[in-house]
Amino acid sequence: MSDYSGAATLPPLEPPYDRVTRYIDPHTGLVTAKLVPGQLFVGGSLDCITTVVGSCLTVCLHDSRARTGGMLQFLLPCVPGALAPARGGRLEPSERYAFLALEALVGAIEARGARRTSLVAKLFGAARVDPELVESSGQTLRHVRDYLRVERIPEEASDTGLLQARKVVFHPGDGRVRLKKLGELPNDTLPRREREYYGRVLSRALVQP
């Protein structure tokens, strides 16, 4: 059970986690962080991390020895005309975003005592739920797998692609994942949120040198 069970308020979080919504799950007593696109969160045995993912990719990393892990949900910018191999040591926008995003997640987990050499990965999402984001979804998955291969982080499990959104519940303390594939969505909240997020990511990629 969580130390926070029954507390009226949860302790404040430091950046970059301060904008992550958290609540105490009434069934488990665990402090649960609910991610939206562009967010990451790390925790341990007293924590739970959850999200609903469509076109974005959810990356879960876990170190069983340190009993800690984290989740990242993101989508890379797919810039027309910038998909050729990088020249002169310059990374294309999607490669740069992938490296920075994944290094942020790994660094946050290492700060809790994990070792990069002990991490394992689980990947979810990158579904074909939005035709305008299909190319970016596929590119995100490819770059993440490239990163994992270079860093020698095993991909322990994955459930990606298809036409279904997914609800992911991740226990960072032991690495367990509960996955539920969703049928027809009750509203447009998820695709609208992901498209708005992607618009912000793409705008930043276009203005960066």
C-alpha positions as CSV (number, residue, x, y, z in Angstrom):
1,M,0.0,0.0,0.0
2,S,1.1,3.5,-0.7
3,D,2.4,5.8,2.1
4,Y,0.0,8.4,0.7
5,S,-3.1,6.3,1.2
6,G,-5.8,8.3,2.8
7,A,-3.9,11.6,2.5
8,A,-6.0,14.6,1.6
9,T,-3.3,15.9,-0.8
10,L,-0.3,14.4,-2.5
11,P,3.1,15.8,-1.9
12,P,4.2,18.4,-4.5
13,L,6.4,17.3,-7.4
14,E,9.5,19.0,-8.8
15,P,9.8,19.8,-12.5
16,P,9.5,18.2,-15.0
17,Y,6.9,16.1,-13.2
18,D,5.0,19.0,-11.7
19,R,2.4,19.1,-14.5
20,V,1.6,15.4,-14.3
21,T,-1.8,14.6,-12.9
22,R,-1.7,12.2,-10.0
23,Y,-4.4,10.5,-7.8
24,I,-4.7,7.8,-5.3
25,D,-6.2,4.7,-6.8
26,P,-9.1,3.7,-4.4
27,H,-8.7,0.0,-5.3
28,T,-4.9,-0.4,-4.9
29,G,-4.0,2.6,-2.7
30,L,-1.2,3.4,-5.1
31,V,-0.2,6.9,-6.1
32,T,-1.0,6.8,-9.8
33,A,0.4,9.2,-12.4
34,K,-1.7,9.8,-15.5
35,L,0.3,10.8,-18.5
36,V,-0.7,12.7,-21.6
37,P,1.4,13.0,-24.8
38,G,4.8,14.6,-24.2
39,Q,5.0,13.7,-20.5
40,L,7.2,11.3,-18.6
41,F,7.2,10.0,-15.0
42,V,9.4,7.7,-12.9
43,G,8.6,5.9,-9.7
44,G,9.1,2.8,-7.6
45,S,7.1,0.2,-5.7
46,L,4.6,2.6,-4.3
47,D,3.8,4.1,-7.7
48,C,1.7,3.3,-10.7
49,I,1.8,5.1,-14.1
50,T,-1.1,4.9,-16.6
51,T,-2.1,6.4,-19.9
52,V,-4.3,5.9,-22.9
53,V,-2.3,5.9,-26.1
54,G,-3.3,6.0,-29.8
55,S,-0.9,7.3,-32.4
56,C,1.8,8.2,-29.9
57,L,4.3,5.6,-28.5
58,T,4.5,4.7,-24.9
59,V,7.9,3.6,-23.7
60,C,8.2,1.8,-20.4
61,L,11.7,1.1,-18.9
62,H,12.4,-0.9,-15.8
63,D,15.3,-2.0,-13.7
64,S,14.4,-5.1,-11.6
65,R,17.5,-4.8,-9.4
66,A,16.8,-1.2,-8.4
67,R,13.0,-1.8,-8.4
68,T,12.4,1.4,-10.3
69,G,11.2,2.4,-13.8
70,G,9.5,5.1,-15.8
71,M,7.1,5.8,-18.7
72,L,7.4,8.2,-21.6
73,Q,4.7,9.0,-24.1
74,F,5.7,10.9,-27.2
75,L,5.5,11.3,-31.0
76,L,8.4,12.5,-33.2
77,P,8.2,15.2,-35.8
78,C,8.0,14.0,-39.4
79,V,9.3,16.9,-41.4
80,P,8.9,16.6,-45.2
81,G,12.2,16.8,-46.9
82,A,14.2,16.0,-43.7
83,L,14.1,12.3,-43.9
84,A,17.4,11.7,-45.7
85,P,20.3,10.3,-43.7
86,A,22.0,13.0,-41.5
87,R,25.1,14.6,-43.0
88,G,28.0,16.3,-41.3
89,G,27.0,14.9,-37.9
90,R,23.7,16.8,-37.9
91,L,20.7,14.8,-36.8
92,E,17.4,15.1,-38.5
93,P,14.6,16.5,-36.2
94,S,13.1,13.1,-35.5
95,E,16.4,11.6,-34.5
96,R,17.2,14.5,-32.3
97,Y,13.9,14.4,-30.6
98,A,14.1,10.6,-30.1
99,F,17.6,10.8,-28.5
100,L,16.7,13.7,-26.2
101,A,13.4,12.2,-25.1
102,L,14.8,8.8,-24.4
103,E,17.9,10.1,-22.7
104,A,15.7,12.2,-20.4
105,L,13.7,9.0,-19.4
106,V,16.9,7.0,-18.9
107,G,18.6,9.8,-16.9
108,A,15.6,10.2,-14.6
109,I,15.5,6.4,-13.9
110,E,19.3,6.3,-13.3
111,A,18.8,9.2,-10.8
112,R,16.8,6.7,-8.7
113,G,19.6,4.1,-8.7
114,A,19.0,2.2,-11.9
115,R,21.7,1.1,-14.2
116,R,21.4,1.5,-18.0
117,T,22.8,-2.0,-18.4
118,S,20.0,-3.4,-16.3
119,L,17.1,-1.7,-18.1
120,V,14.5,-3.6,-20.2
121,A,11.9,-1.9,-22.4
122,K,8.2,-2.4,-23.2
123,L,6.6,-0.5,-26.1
124,F,2.9,0.2,-26.7
125,G,0.9,2.3,-29.1
126,A,1.9,3.7,-32.5
127,A,-1.5,2.7,-33.7
128,R,-3.0,3.7,-37.1
129,V,-5.8,5.6,-35.5
130,D,-5.1,8.9,-37.2
131,P,-4.2,8.8,-40.9
132,E,-2.3,12.1,-40.6
133,L,0.0,10.7,-37.9
134,V,0.7,7.2,-39.4
135,E,4.1,8.2,-40.9
136,S,5.2,9.8,-37.7
137,S,4.0,6.9,-35.6
138,G,6.1,4.5,-37.7
139,Q,9.1,6.7,-37.6
140,T,8.8,7.0,-33.8
141,L,8.8,3.3,-33.4
142,R,11.8,2.8,-35.7
143,H,13.9,5.4,-34.0
144,V,13.1,4.1,-30.5
145,R,14.1,0.6,-31.5
146,D,17.3,2.0,-33.1
147,Y,18.1,3.7,-29.8
148,L,17.4,0.5,-27.8
149,R,19.6,-1.5,-30.0
150,V,22.5,1.0,-29.8
151,E,22.2,1.2,-26.0
152,R,21.7,-2.6,-25.7
153,I,18.5,-2.3,-23.9
154,P,16.4,-5.4,-24.5
155,E,12.8,-5.0,-25.8
156,E,11.1,-7.3,-23.5
157,A,7.5,-6.9,-24.8
158,S,5.6,-4.8,-27.3
159,D,2.1,-4.3,-28.6
160,T,2.1,-1.7,-31.4
161,G,0.3,-0.8,-34.6
162,L,-3.2,-2.0,-35.6
163,L,-6.2,0.3,-35.5
164,Q,-6.8,0.3,-31.7
165,A,-6.0,2.7,-28.9
166,R,-4.7,1.1,-25.8
167,K,-4.9,1.7,-22.0
168,V,-1.6,1.0,-20.4
169,V,-1.0,0.6,-16.6
170,F,2.6,0.2,-15.6
171,H,4.0,-0.7,-12.2
172,P,7.6,0.7,-12.3
173,G,8.6,-1.1,-9.1
174,D,8.3,-4.6,-10.6
175,G,7.9,-3.9,-14.3
176,R,4.4,-5.3,-14.6
177,V,2.1,-4.0,-17.3
178,R,-1.7,-4.3,-17.6
179,L,-2.8,-3.7,-21.2
180,K,-6.3,-3.2,-22.5
181,K,-7.1,-2.7,-26.2
182,L,-9.9,-0.3,-26.6
183,G,-12.7,-0.5,-29.1
184,E,-14.5,2.5,-30.6
185,L,-13.6,5.6,-28.6
186,P,-16.5,7.3,-26.8
187,N,-15.3,10.8,-28.1
188,D,-12.6,12.5,-29.9
189,T,-10.6,13.5,-26.8
190,L,-7.6,11.2,-27.5
191,P,-7.1,11.9,-31.2
192,R,-7.6,15.6,-30.6
193,R,-5.1,15.7,-27.8
194,E,-2.5,13.8,-29.8
195,R,-2.9,16.0,-32.8
196,E,-2.6,19.2,-30.8
197,Y,0.5,17.8,-29.1
198,Y,2.0,16.8,-32.5
199,G,1.3,20.3,-33.8
200,R,3.4,21.8,-31.0
201,V,6.2,19.2,-31.6
202,L,6.3,19.9,-35.3
203,S,6.3,23.7,-34.9
204,R,9.4,23.4,-32.6
205,A,11.2,21.1,-35.0
206,L,10.7,23.5,-37.9
207,V,12.2,26.5,-36.1
208,Q,15.2,24.7,-34.6
209,P,18.5,24.8,-36.5
